[in-house]
């Protein structure tokens, strides 16, 4: 899929926050110089084409009484896609990414309890036939990360 200027503006804008108001999509659309329907159609297309794999809030599960944890796995390269499909079927998996390291699969679990983190990890191990390495948060750090999408000529 080729991203045009509006697609890039939508992606870049949404990384910096979402308005908390009665009509957030209308407010976002106005800031982008389009109507609300155009914005909604573009968002849906970006999701359908898997340019965006997820669009939604990130909750601090621990502050809501739940739990979350960083999890790593060592997945044989020839099984990586299959294992990723299994892992990504769990609704508790917030995101999953590949790294160039012995621990090449990393994902975050967000659950309603610490016990559920352990249950999901055991189920992933069972379904994948591979060990899961759970790394619960010991200390929290906050960083702001935007992954800006530049125009093809390199301009923002």
Long-range contacts (C-beta under 8 A, 24 or more apart in sequence): 1-49, 1-51, 3-51, 3-149, 5-151, 6-32, 6-34, 6-42, 7-42, 7-46, 7-51, 7-149, 8-149, 8-150, 8-151, 10-39, 10-42, 10-43, 10-46, 11-46, 11-51, 11-52, 11-149, 12-146, 12-148, 12-149, 12-156, 14-55, 15-146, 15-147, 15-148, 16-146, 18-57, 53-95, 54-95, 58-94, 59-110, 61-110, 61-111, 61-112, 62-137, 65-112, 65-113, 66-110, 66-111, 66-112, 66-113, 66-116, 67-110, 67-111, 67-112, 67-113, 67-114, 67-116, 67-117, 67-136, 68-94, 68-108, 68-109, 68-110, 68-111, 68-117, 68-137, 69-108, 69-109, 69-117, 69-134, 69-135, 69-136, 69-137, 70-106, 70-107, 70-108, 70-135, 70-136, 70-137, 71-106, 71-107, 71-108, 71-109, 71-121, 71-124, 71-132, 71-133, 71-134, 71-135, 72-103, 72-105, 72-106, 72-132, 72-133, 72-135, 73-103, 73-104, 73-105, 73-106, 73-124, 73-128, 73-130, 73-131, 73-132, 73-133, 74-102, 74-103, 74-104, 74-105, 74-130, 74-131, 75-104, 75-105, 75-128, 75-130, 77-104, 80-104, 80-105, 83-128, 83-130, 86-124, 86-127, 86-128, 87-124, 87-128, 90-120, 90-123, 90-124, 92-116, 92-117, 92-120, 103-133
